[in-house]
Amino acid sequence: MKAGCKLAGACVDASLDLMSTGKPRLVGLNHTALEVGDVDEALRFYEAVIG
């Protein structure tokens, strides 16, 4: 694993892709945001599913 990268964390590989395309390459994602209508209902759902 490259320096600055963590398992399940966002990591940008700035090696050959950056040099060849001028753009960094995203190789991971560490979180997402969801908009919900009822926070209490969403919490119950995710606590039941994820634990």
PDBQT receptor file of N, H, CA, C and O in Angstrom, charges set to zero:
ATOM      1  N   MET A   1       0.852  -1.180   0.000  1.00  0.00    +0.000 N 
ATOM      2  CA  MET A   1       0.000   0.000   0.000  1.00  0.00    +0.000 C 
ATOM      3  C   MET A   1       0.893   1.237   0.000  1.00  0.00    +0.000 C 
ATOM      4  O   MET A   1       1.921   1.266   0.677  1.00  0.00    +0.000 OA
ATOM      5  N   LYS A   2       0.509   2.232  -0.740  1.00  0.00    +0.000 N 
ATOM      6  H   LYS A   2      -0.326   2.209  -1.290  1.00  0.00    +0.000 HD
ATOM      7  CA  LYS A   2       1.329   3.438  -0.857  1.00  0.00    +0.000 C 
ATOM      8  C   LYS A   2       1.228   4.297   0.390  1.00  0.00    +0.000 C 
ATOM      9  O   LYS A   2       0.250   4.209   1.132  1.00  0.00    +0.000 OA
ATOM     10  N   ALA A   3       2.224   5.118   0.619  1.00  0.00    +0.000 N 
ATOM     11  H   ALA A   3       3.019   5.189   0.016  1.00  0.00    +0.000 HD
ATOM     12  CA  ALA A   3       2.213   6.034   1.755  1.00  0.00    +0.000 C 
ATOM     13  C   ALA A   3       1.012   6.955   1.659  1.00  0.00    +0.000 C 
ATOM     14  O   ALA A   3       0.704   7.466   0.583  1.00  0.00    +0.000 OA
ATOM     15  N   GLY A   4       0.334   7.169   2.774  1.00  0.00    +0.000 N 
ATOM     16  H   GLY A   4       0.584   6.753   3.648  1.00  0.00    +0.000 HD
ATOM     17  CA  GLY A   4      -0.825   8.048   2.806  1.00  0.00    +0.000 C 
ATOM     18  C   GLY A   4      -2.131   7.348   2.466  1.00  0.00    +0.000 C 
ATOM     19  O   GLY A   4      -3.190   7.973   2.526  1.00  0.00    +0.000 OA
ATOM     20  N   CYS A   5      -2.087   6.066   2.108  1.00  0.00    +0.000 N 
ATOM     21  H   CYS A   5      -1.226   5.559   2.059  1.00  0.00    +0.000 HD
ATOM     22  CA  CYS A   5      -3.295   5.310   1.778  1.00  0.00    +0.000 C 
ATOM     23  C   CYS A   5      -3.650   4.410   2.938  1.00  0.00    +0.000 C 
ATOM     24  O   CYS A   5      -2.765   3.868   3.600  1.00  0.00    +0.000 OA
ATOM     25  N   LYS A   6      -4.927   4.245   3.190  1.00  0.00    +0.000 N 
ATOM     26  H   LYS A   6      -5.646   4.685   2.653  1.00  0.00    +0.000 HD
ATOM     27  CA  LYS A   6      -5.399   3.351   4.238  1.00  0.00    +0.000 C 
ATOM     28  C   LYS A   6      -6.411   2.404   3.631  1.00  0.00    +0.000 C 
ATOM     29  O   LYS A   6      -7.055   2.736   2.636  1.00  0.00    +0.000 OA
ATOM     30  N   LEU A   7      -6.557   1.241   4.212  1.00  0.00    +0.000 N 
ATOM     31  H   LEU A   7      -6.034   0.971   5.020  1.00  0.00    +0.000 HD
ATOM     32  CA  LEU A   7      -7.562   0.292   3.767  1.00  0.00    +0.000 C 
ATOM     33  C   LEU A   7      -8.920   0.952   3.843  1.00  0.00    +0.000 C 
ATOM     34  O   LEU A   7      -9.262   1.532   4.874  1.00  0.00    +0.000 OA
ATOM     35  N   ALA A   8      -9.700   0.882   2.785  1.00  0.00    +0.000 N 
ATOM     36  H   ALA A   8      -9.422   0.411   1.948  1.00  0.00    +0.000 HD
ATOM     37  CA  ALA A   8     -11.036   1.479   2.679  1.00  0.00    +0.000 C 
ATOM     38  C   ALA A   8     -10.985   2.998   2.773  1.00  0.00    +0.000 C 
ATOM     39  O   ALA A   8     -12.010   3.624   3.043  1.00  0.00    +0.000 OA
ATOM     40  N   GLY A   9      -9.823   3.609   2.558  1.00  0.00    +0.000 N 
ATOM     41  H   GLY A   9      -8.991   3.100   2.338  1.00  0.00    +0.000 HD
ATOM     42  CA  GLY A   9      -9.707   5.063   2.581  1.00  0.00    +0.000 C 
ATOM     43  C   GLY A   9      -9.512   5.604   1.182  1.00  0.00    +0.000 C 
ATOM     44  O   GLY A   9      -9.131   4.868   0.272  1.00  0.00    +0.000 OA
ATOM     45  N   ALA A  10      -9.769   6.873   1.009  1.00  0.00    +0.000 N 
ATOM     46  H   ALA A  10     -10.079   7.471   1.748  1.00  0.00    +0.000 HD
ATOM     47  CA  ALA A  10      -9.554   7.487  -0.299  1.00  0.00    +0.000 C 
ATOM     48  C   ALA A  10      -8.058   7.646  -0.522  1.00  0.00    +0.000 C 
ATOM     49  O   ALA A  10      -7.332   8.076   0.373  1.00  0.00    +0.000 OA
ATOM     50  N   CYS A  11      -7.615   7.308  -1.683  1.00  0.00    +0.000 N 
ATOM     51  H   CYS A  11      -8.205   6.958  -2.411  1.00  0.00    +0.000 HD
ATOM     52  CA  CYS A  11      -6.191   7.397  -2.007  1.00  0.00    +0.000 C 
ATOM     53  C   CYS A  11      -6.067   7.837  -3.452  1.00  0.00    +0.000 C 
ATOM     54  O   CYS A  11      -6.735   7.291  -4.329  1.00  0.00    +0.000 OA
ATOM     55  N   VAL A  12      -5.226   8.808  -3.702  1.00  0.00    +0.000 N 
ATOM     56  H   VAL A  12      -4.683   9.251  -2.990  1.00  0.00    +0.000 HD
ATOM     57  CA  VAL A  12      -4.987   9.263  -5.058  1.00  0.00    +0.000 C 
ATOM     58  C   VAL A  12      -3.611   8.785  -5.491  1.00  0.00    +0.000 C 
ATOM     59  O   VAL A  12      -2.605   9.115  -4.863  1.00  0.00    +0.000 OA
ATOM     60  N   ASP A  13      -3.570   8.010  -6.560  1.00  0.00    +0.000 N 
ATOM     61  H   ASP A  13      -4.388   7.742  -7.070  1.00  0.00    +0.000 HD
ATOM     62  CA  ASP A  13      -2.308   7.503  -7.088  1.00  0.00    +0.000 C 
ATOM     63  C   ASP A  13      -1.742   8.557  -8.032  1.00  0.00    +0.000 C 
ATOM     64  O   ASP A  13      -2.263   8.768  -9.127  1.00  0.00    +0.000 OA
ATOM     65  N   ALA A  14      -0.676   9.212  -7.597  1.00  0.00    +0.000 N 
ATOM     66  H   ALA A  14      -0.253   9.040  -6.708  1.00  0.00    +0.000 HD
ATOM     67  CA  ALA A  14      -0.115  10.317  -8.375  1.00  0.00    +0.000 C 
ATOM     68  C   ALA A  14       1.099   9.893  -9.183  1.00  0.00    +0.000 C 
ATOM     69  O   ALA A  14       1.949  10.728  -9.490  1.00  0.00    +0.000 OA
ATOM     70  N   SER A  15       1.202   8.623  -9.535  1.00  0.00    +0.000 N 
ATOM     71  H   SER A  15       0.511   7.944  -9.287  1.00  0.00    +0.000 HD
ATOM     72  CA  SER A  15       2.377   8.152 -10.264  1.00  0.00    +0.000 C 
ATOM     73  C   SER A  15       2.202   8.339 -11.761  1.00  0.00    +0.000 C 
ATOM     74  O   SER A  15       2.106   9.474 -12.226  1.00  0.00    +0.000 OA
ATOM     75  N   LEU A  16       2.157   7.263 -12.522  1.00  0.00    +0.000 N 
ATOM     76  H   LEU A  16       2.235   6.340 -12.143  1.00  0.00    +0.000 HD
ATOM     77  CA  LEU A  16       2.126   7.356 -13.978  1.00  0.00    +0.000 C 
ATOM     78  C   LEU A  16       0.841   7.994 -14.509  1.00  0.00    +0.000 C 
ATOM     79  O   LEU A  16       0.891   8.737 -15.489  1.00  0.00    +0.000 OA
ATOM     80  N   ASP A  17      -0.312   7.718 -13.881  1.00  0.00    +0.000 N 
ATOM     81  H   ASP A  17      -0.352   7.114 -13.085  1.00  0.00    +0.000 HD
ATOM     82  CA  ASP A  17      -1.559   8.307 -14.370  1.00  0.00    +0.000 C 
ATOM     83  C   ASP A  17      -1.499   9.834 -14.354  1.00  0.00    +0.000 C 
ATOM     84  O   ASP A  17      -1.933  10.484 -15.305  1.00  0.00    +0.000 OA
ATOM     85  N   LEU A  18      -0.969  10.397 -13.289  1.00  0.00    +0.000 N 
ATOM     86  H   LEU A  18      -0.616   9.869 -12.517  1.00  0.00    +0.000 HD
ATOM     87  CA  LEU A  18      -0.866  11.847 -13.187  1.00  0.00    +0.000 C 
ATOM     88  C   LEU A  18       0.067  12.389 -14.265  1.00  0.00    +0.000 C 
ATOM     89  O   LEU A  18      -0.202  13.432 -14.860  1.00  0.00    +0.000 OA
ATOM     90  N   MET A  19       1.161  11.679 -14.513  1.00  0.00    +0.000 N 
ATOM     91  H   MET A  19       1.380  10.831 -14.030  1.00  0.00    +0.000 HD
ATOM     92  CA  MET A  19       2.112  12.148 -15.522  1.00  0.00    +0.000 C 
ATOM     93  C   MET A  19       1.566  11.992 -16.941  1.00  0.00    +0.000 C 
ATOM     94  O   MET A  19       1.797  12.856 -17.787  1.00  0.00    +0.000 OA
ATOM     95  N   SER A  20       0.845  10.904 -17.212  1.00  0.00    +0.000 N 
ATOM     96  H   SER A  20       0.658  10.202 -16.525  1.00  0.00    +0.000 HD
ATOM     97  CA  SER A  20       0.397  10.648 -18.580  1.00  0.00    +0.000 C 
ATOM     98  C   SER A  20      -0.891  11.392 -18.937  1.00  0.00    +0.000 C 
ATOM     99  O   SER A  20      -1.068  11.795 -20.087  1.00  0.00    +0.000 OA
ATOM    100  N   THR A  21      -1.792  11.581 -17.968  1.00  0.00    +0.000 N 
ATOM    101  H   THR A  21      -1.649  11.254 -17.034  1.00  0.00    +0.000 HD
ATOM    102  CA  THR A  21      -3.078  12.223 -18.271  1.00  0.00    +0.000 C 
ATOM    103  C   THR A  21      -3.221  13.597 -17.647  1.00  0.00    +0.000 C 
ATOM    104  O   THR A  21      -4.094  14.365 -18.051  1.00  0.00    +0.000 OA
ATOM    105  N   GLY A  22      -2.394  13.922 -16.682  1.00  0.00    +0.000 N 
ATOM    106  H   GLY A  22      -1.685  13.297 -16.354  1.00  0.00    +0.000 HD
ATOM    107  CA  GLY A  22      -2.531  15.188 -15.973  1.00  0.00    +0.000 C 
ATOM    108  C   GLY A  22      -3.613  15.137 -14.910  1.00  0.00    +0.000 C 
ATOM    109  O   GLY A  22      -3.918  16.157 -14.292  1.00  0.00    +0.000 OA
ATOM    110  N   LYS A  23      -4.208  13.949 -14.682  1.00  0.00    +0.000 N 
ATOM    111  H   LYS A  23      -3.961  13.120 -15.184  1.00  0.00    +0.000 HD
ATOM    112  CA  LYS A  23      -5.272  13.803 -13.683  1.00  0.00    +0.000 C 
ATOM    113  C   LYS A  23      -4.895  12.716 -12.683  1.00  0.00    +0.000 C 
ATOM    114  O   LYS A  23      -4.390  11.665 -13.079  1.00  0.00    +0.000 OA
ATOM    115  N   PRO A  24      -5.136  12.954 -11.376  1.00  0.00    +0.000 N 
ATOM    116  CA  PRO A  24      -4.900  11.890 -10.403  1.00  0.00    +0.000 C 
ATOM    117  C   PRO A  24      -5.953  10.788 -10.570  1.00  0.00    +0.000 C 
ATOM    118  O   PRO A  24      -7.038  11.037 -11.095  1.00  0.00    +0.000 OA
ATOM    119  N   ARG A  25      -5.631   9.584 -10.125  1.00  0.00    +0.000 N 
ATOM    120  H   ARG A  25      -4.749   9.382  -9.698  1.00  0.00    +0.000 HD
ATOM    121  CA  ARG A  25      -6.537   8.445 -10.245  1.00  0.00    +0.000 C 
ATOM    122  C   ARG A  25      -7.064   8.085  -8.860  1.00  0.00    +0.000 C 
ATOM    123  O   ARG A  25      -6.277   7.774  -7.966  1.00  0.00    +0.000 OA
ATOM    124  N   LEU A  26      -8.364   8.121  -8.670  1.00  0.00    +0.000 N 
ATOM    125  H   LEU A  26      -9.003   8.374  -9.396  1.00  0.00    +0.000 HD
ATOM    126  CA  LEU A  26      -8.994   7.737  -7.413  1.00  0.00    +0.000 C 
ATOM    127  C   LEU A  26      -9.016   6.225  -7.327  1.00  0.00    +0.000 C 
ATOM    128  O   LEU A  26      -9.501   5.555  -8.240  1.00  0.00    +0.000 OA
ATOM    129  N   VAL A  27      -8.489   5.676  -6.227  1.00  0.00    +0.000 N 
ATOM    130  H   VAL A  27      -8.095   6.220  -5.486  1.00  0.00    +0.000 HD
ATOM    131  CA  VAL A  27      -8.430   4.224  -6.082  1.00  0.00    +0.000 C 
ATOM    132  C   VAL A  27      -9.195   3.722  -4.862  1.00  0.00    +0.000 C 
ATOM    133  O   VAL A  27      -9.129   2.534  -4.547  1.00  0.00    +0.000 OA
ATOM    134  N   GLY A  28      -9.916   4.596  -4.173  1.00  0.00    +0.000 N 
ATOM    135  H   GLY A  28      -9.969   5.561  -4.429  1.00  0.00    +0.000 HD
ATOM    136  CA  GLY A  28     -10.686   4.170  -3.010  1.00  0.00    +0.000 C 
ATOM    137  C   GLY A  28     -11.673   5.235  -2.583  1.00  0.00    +0.000 C 
ATOM    138  O   GLY A  28     -11.637   6.365  -3.069  1.00  0.00    +0.000 OA
ATOM    139  N   LEU A  29     -12.551   4.866  -1.674  1.00  0.00    +0.000 N 
ATOM    140  H   LEU A  29     -12.581   3.948  -1.279  1.00  0.00    +0.000 HD
ATOM    141  CA  LEU A  29     -13.578   5.778  -1.159  1.00  0.00    +0.000 C 
ATOM    142  C   LEU A  29     -13.737   5.497   0.318  1.00  0.00    +0.000 C 
ATOM    143  O   LEU A  29     -13.857   4.336   0.711  1.00  0.00    +0.000 OA
ATOM    144  N   ASN A  30     -13.741   6.534   1.155  1.00  0.00    +0.000 N 
ATOM    145  H   ASN A  30     -13.644   7.477   0.836  1.00  0.00    +0.000 HD
ATOM    146  CA  ASN A  30     -13.792   6.281   2.586  1.00  0.00    +0.000 C 
ATOM    147  C   ASN A  30     -15.121   6.616   3.247  1.00  0.00    +0.000 C 
ATOM    148  O   ASN A  30     -15.342   6.201   4.385  1.00  0.00    +0.000 OA
ATOM    149  N   HIS A  31     -16.016   7.345   2.591  1.00  0.00    +0.000 N 
ATOM    150  H   HIS A  31     -15.837   7.681   1.666  1.00  0.00    +0.000 HD
ATOM    151  CA  HIS A  31     -17.333   7.580   3.166  1.00  0.00    +0.000 C 
ATOM    152  C   HIS A  31     -18.291   8.111   2.113  1.00  0.00    +0.000 C 
ATOM    153  O   HIS A  31     -17.872   8.559   1.045  1.00  0.00    +0.000 OA
ATOM    154  N   THR A  32     -19.566   8.056   2.419  1.00  0.00    +0.000 N 
ATOM    155  H   THR A  32     -19.906   7.692   3.286  1.00  0.00    +0.000 HD
ATOM    156  CA  THR A  32     -20.595   8.615   1.546  1.00  0.00    +0.000 C 
ATOM    157  C   THR A  32     -21.576   9.397   2.404  1.00  0.00    +0.000 C 
ATOM    158  O   THR A  32     -21.607   9.228   3.623  1.00  0.00    +0.000 OA
ATOM    159  N   ALA A  33     -22.365  10.238   1.788  1.00  0.00    +0.000 N 
ATOM    160  H   ALA A  33     -22.341  10.375   0.798  1.00  0.00    +0.000 HD
ATOM    161  CA  ALA A  33     -23.401  10.995   2.492  1.00  0.00    +0.000 C 
ATOM    162  C   ALA A  33     -24.749  10.685   1.849  1.00  0.00    +0.000 C 
ATOM    163  O   ALA A  33     -24.880  10.684   0.625  1.00  0.00    +0.000 OA
ATOM    164  N   LEU A  34     -25.735  10.425   2.680  1.00  0.00    +0.000 N 
ATOM    165  H   LEU A  34     -25.629  10.426   3.674  1.00  0.00    +0.000 HD
ATOM    166  CA  LEU A  34     -27.082  10.141   2.202  1.00  0.00    +0.000 C 
ATOM    167  C   LEU A  34     -28.050  11.129   2.830  1.00  0.00    +0.000 C 
ATOM    168  O   LEU A  34     -27.968  11.408   4.026  1.00  0.00    +0.000 OA
ATOM    169  N   GLU A  35     -28.959  11.654   2.037  1.00  0.00    +0.000 N 
ATOM    170  H   GLU A  35     -29.026  11.428   1.066  1.00  0.00    +0.000 HD
ATOM    171  CA  GLU A  35     -29.997  12.541   2.559  1.00  0.00    +0.000 C 
ATOM    172  C   GLU A  35     -31.231  11.691   2.813  1.00  0.00    +0.000 C 
ATOM    173  O   GLU A  35     -31.675  10.947   1.938  1.00  0.00    +0.000 OA
ATOM    174  N   VAL A  36     -31.786  11.806   4.020  1.00  0.00    +0.000 N 
ATOM    175  H   VAL A  36     -31.426  12.410   4.731  1.00  0.00    +0.000 HD
ATOM    176  CA  VAL A  36     -32.970  11.015   4.387  1.00  0.00    +0.000 C 
ATOM    177  C   VAL A  36     -34.080  11.940   4.864  1.00  0.00    +0.000 C 
ATOM    178  O   VAL A  36     -33.825  13.043   5.347  1.00  0.00    +0.000 OA
ATOM    179  N   GLY A  37     -35.311  11.474   4.722  1.00  0.00    +0.000 N 
ATOM    180  H   GLY A  37     -35.518  10.577   4.330  1.00  0.00    +0.000 HD
ATOM    181  CA  GLY A  37     -36.460  12.266   5.156  1.00  0.00    +0.000 C 
ATOM    182  C   GLY A  37     -36.719  12.177   6.647  1.00  0.00    +0.000 C 
ATOM    183  O   GLY A  37     -37.197  13.138   7.249  1.00  0.00    +0.000 OA
ATOM    184  N   ASP A  38     -36.411  11.032   7.257  1.00  0.00    +0.000 N 
ATOM    185  H   ASP A  38     -36.022  10.251   6.768  1.00  0.00    +0.000 HD
ATOM    186  CA  ASP A  38     -36.664  10.809   8.681  1.00  0.00    +0.000 C 
ATOM    187  C   ASP A  38     -35.396  10.226   9.303  1.00  0.00    +0.000 C 
ATOM    188  O   ASP A  38     -35.075   9.058   9.087  1.00  0.00    +0.000 OA
ATOM    189  N   VAL A  39     -34.686  11.034  10.066  1.00  0.00    +0.000 N 
ATOM    190  H   VAL A  39     -34.947  11.983  10.241  1.00  0.00    +0.000 HD
ATOM    191  CA  VAL A  39     -33.404  10.626  10.634  1.00  0.00    +0.000 C 
ATOM    192  C   VAL A  39     -33.569   9.458  11.597  1.00  0.00    +0.000 C 
ATOM    193  O   VAL A  39     -32.770   8.521  11.572  1.00  0.00    +0.000 OA
ATOM    194  N   ASP A  40     -34.591   9.500  12.443  1.00  0.00    +0.000 N 
ATOM    195  H   ASP A  40     -35.239  10.261  12.464  1.00  0.00    +0.000 HD
ATOM    196  CA  ASP A  40     -34.791   8.416  13.410  1.00  0.00    +0.000 C 
ATOM    197  C   ASP A  40     -35.067   7.094  12.709  1.00  0.00    +0.000 C 
ATOM    198  O   ASP A  40     -34.538   6.059  13.113  1.00  0.00    +0.000 OA
ATOM    199  N   GLU A  41     -35.881   7.116  11.673  1.00  0.00    +0.000 N 
ATOM    200  H   GLU A  41     -36.311   7.958  11.345  1.00  0.00    +0.000 HD
ATOM    201  CA  GLU A  41     -36.164   5.898  10.905  1.00  0.00    +0.000 C 
ATOM    202  C   GLU A  41     -34.905   5.386  10.206  1.00  0.00    +0.000 C 
ATOM    203  O   GLU A  41     -34.653   4.182  10.180  1.00  0.00    +0.000 OA
ATOM    204  N   ALA A  42     -34.120   6.299   9.642  1.00  0.00    +0.000 N 
ATOM    205  H   ALA A  42     -34.325   7.277   9.663  1.00  0.00    +0.000 HD
ATOM    206  CA  ALA A  42     -32.879   5.913   8.975  1.00  0.00    +0.000 C 
ATOM    207  C   ALA A  42     -31.902   5.295   9.974  1.00  0.00    +0.000 C 
ATOM    208  O   ALA A  42     -31.247   4.300   9.662  1.00  0.00    +0.000 OA
ATOM    209  N   LEU A  43     -31.798   5.871  11.165  1.00  0.00    +0.000 N 
ATOM    210  H   LEU A  43     -32.329   6.679  11.419  1.00  0.00    +0.000 HD
ATOM    211  CA  LEU A  43     -30.913   5.314  12.192  1.00  0.00    +0.000 C 
ATOM    212  C   LEU A  43     -31.337   3.904  12.581  1.00  0.00    +0.000 C 
ATOM    213  O   LEU A  43     -30.494   3.016  12.707  1.00  0.00    +0.000 OA
ATOM    214  N   ARG A  44     -32.643   3.692  12.775  1.00  0.00    +0.000 N 
ATOM    215  H   ARG A  44     -33.328   4.413  12.673  1.00  0.00    +0.000 HD
ATOM    216  CA  ARG A  44     -33.136   2.353  13.105  1.00  0.00    +0.000 C 
ATOM    217  C   ARG A  44     -32.787   1.361  11.998  1.00  0.00    +0.000 C 
ATOM    218  O   ARG A  44     -32.340   0.248  12.274  1.00  0.00    +0.000 OA
ATOM    219  N   PHE A  45     -32.993   1.767  10.744  1.00  0.00    +0.000 N 
ATOM    220  H   PHE A  45     -33.356   2.671  10.520  1.00  0.00    +0.000 HD
ATOM    221  CA  PHE A  45     -32.699   0.898   9.614  1.00  0.00    +0.000 C 
ATOM    222  C   PHE A  45     -31.215   0.529   9.569  1.00  0.00    +0.000 C 
ATOM    223  O   PHE A  45     -30.873  -0.651   9.502  1.00  0.00    +0.000 OA
ATOM    224  N   TYR A  46     -30.336   1.530   9.603  1.00  0.00    +0.000 N 
ATOM    225  H   TYR A  46     -30.614   2.489   9.657  1.00  0.00    +0.000 HD
ATOM    226  CA  TYR A  46     -28.910   1.258   9.483  1.00  0.00    +0.000 C 
ATOM    227  C   TYR A  46     -28.360   0.523  10.700  1.00  0.00    +0.000 C 
ATOM    228  O   TYR A  46     -27.441  -0.283  10.555  1.00  0.00    +0.000 OA
ATOM    229  N   GLU A  47     -28.896   0.776  11.900  1.00  0.00    +0.000 N 
ATOM    230  H   GLU A  47     -29.643   1.430  12.017  1.00  0.00    +0.000 HD
ATOM    231  CA  GLU A  47     -28.467   0.025  13.084  1.00  0.00    +0.000 C 
ATOM    232  C   GLU A  47     -28.883  -1.431  12.947  1.00  0.00    +0.000 C 
ATOM    233  O   GLU A  47     -28.149  -2.318  13.382  1.00  0.00    +0.000 OA
ATOM    234  N   ALA A  48     -30.055  -1.703  12.347  1.00  0.00    +0.000 N 
ATOM    235  H   ALA A  48     -30.651  -0.982  11.993  1.00  0.00    +0.000 HD
ATOM    236  CA  ALA A  48     -30.512  -3.078  12.157  1.00  0.00    +0.000 C 
ATOM    237  C   ALA A  48     -29.668  -3.787  11.092  1.00  0.00    +0.000 C 
ATOM    238  O   ALA A  48     -29.360  -4.971  11.231  1.00  0.00    +0.000 OA
ATOM    239  N   VAL A  49     -29.299  -3.071  10.038  1.00  0.00    +0.000 N 
ATOM    240  H   VAL A  49     -29.550  -2.109   9.926  1.00  0.00    +0.000 HD
ATOM    241  CA  VAL A  49     -28.553  -3.674   8.938  1.00  0.00    +0.000 C 
ATOM    242  C   VAL A  49     -27.073  -3.820   9.263  1.00  0.00    +0.000 C 
ATOM    243  O   VAL A  49     -26.483  -4.878   9.044  1.00  0.00    +0.000 OA
ATOM    244  N   ILE A  50     -26.472  -2.744   9.793  1.00  0.00    +0.000 N 
ATOM    245  H   ILE A  50     -26.951  -1.885   9.972  1.00  0.00    +0.000 HD
ATOM    246  CA  ILE A  50     -25.025  -2.736  10.015  1.00  0.00    +0.000 C 
ATOM    247  C   ILE A  50     -24.665  -3.224  11.423  1.00  0.00    +0.000 C 
ATOM    248  O   ILE A  50     -23.648  -3.886  11.630  1.00  0.00    +0.000 OA
ATOM    249  N   GLY A  51     -25.509  -2.883  12.359  1.00  0.00    +0.000 N 
ATOM    250  H   GLY A  51     -26.334  -2.345  12.191  1.00  0.00    +0.000 HD
ATOM    251  CA  GLY A  51     -25.244  -3.327  13.730  1.00  0.00    +0.000 C 
ATOM    252  C   GLY A  51     -24.746  -2.263  14.631  1.00  0.00    +0.000 C 
ATOM    253  O   GLY A  51     -24.490  -2.521  15.807  1.00  0.00    +0.000 OA
TER     254      GLY A  51
